């Protein structure tokens, strides 16, 4: 699904974050990316999303090099992603409105498929229902709780049927109960639609809950992918298992001991 | 928090204004300050005729200036807000030009553009232009980068970002800029119309009435100009309330 070959990237005037970095991610896998702040984990996600372009090497998704956002990739950010002047429903629909704006050109929206207005409405409605925000569909983002805002952003992304889901700390600003609920929702979605997931987090526990494979990035330049396999992810009540503590400690060690 | 000027509020304000005027007229009790009882009937009788035409001339100039200023300042402001390098290049110039009272440029504009209606309109447009330019630029550059990124991730290129993010983001700012500067625009219009034209309320008030001591007519003209300001202000405010539902909704 994702092939990263000798990736190099640096922001202008700064030391490189990635150099000769290789990684491949298979279709249907769930990945967590963890690291201290400034390690380049958000940069890594933006590179996968096509919002940043590698300085050297390349990233291929489904065989095509990523130089701009790809229609099949969905991105969920921590906050500030909603249009403040649009309602929940209008926001959730935005992806389809943009696809309509360009038509099925294969560049901004997938070629060939074009859903009718009714089908789009039905699809968006389904996601509003499923994410429990149908009752606030006519409210504006400023009137919502953080959790409802994030649910709206997720509904907007999922209604576009992404096959690759990129998430940047999507739950870190939420209360524990809402966070767990949304983590569960996303896990179910992942299984149901067999999407490839990449979730960026600074939270060890969240990485263990969401990633079958955990990519650990470090401050400074990342040359080699350090990956921890995590057989626990997606299971029920994994925090009570004794392996959880072991993996937690391993991960903390990989992060430099002060995770 | 802003509250809508309800029709009741407007009527109450109007009544208070008239009462105050009446009291001042009683205190002065001289022909130079006639009471509203005399001026109002005159105003309404003259409005369908000559006074109405002067009012239309003034309103046309202001509206023309608004259209001209918006058409020029919105794209320019969006460009400055989107392209940081361009903004850094131009902003020292904007910072110098912005506070210059544009009315002093009146003779310059006459010299360059000739004594036409268009030159008067240009002067007012110039005032509005800088007001709108600055707020649109700030609005466009103040958008969260995350918002732009997440909309780009939905497939939006530059055109769609402009249509679905920048444009709706700057509409409220444009309306606010127009609302707060429409008073200045009309003040400048008043001065610009005092010479080199035979139409407009500035001409009517100063040349046709004040200078020939027709005081009640002069007050009717002033009332018309005041009305122009109030109506424009209220229209823009109403549009703001309509288009900015998200700002005026009750929280909670």
Interface residues (C-beta under 8 A of the other chain):
Chain A: X46 X49 X51 X69 X71 X73 X74 X75 X76 X77 X78 X79 X80 X81 X82 X83 X84 X85 X86 X94 X95 X97 X98 X99 X101 X102 X108 X109 X139 X140 X141 X142 X143 X153 X156 X157 X160 X166
Chain B: X144 X146 X147 X149 X150 X151 X152 X153 X154 X155 X156 X157 X159 X160 X163 X164 X165 X168 X169 X172 X244 X245 X246 X249 X251 X252
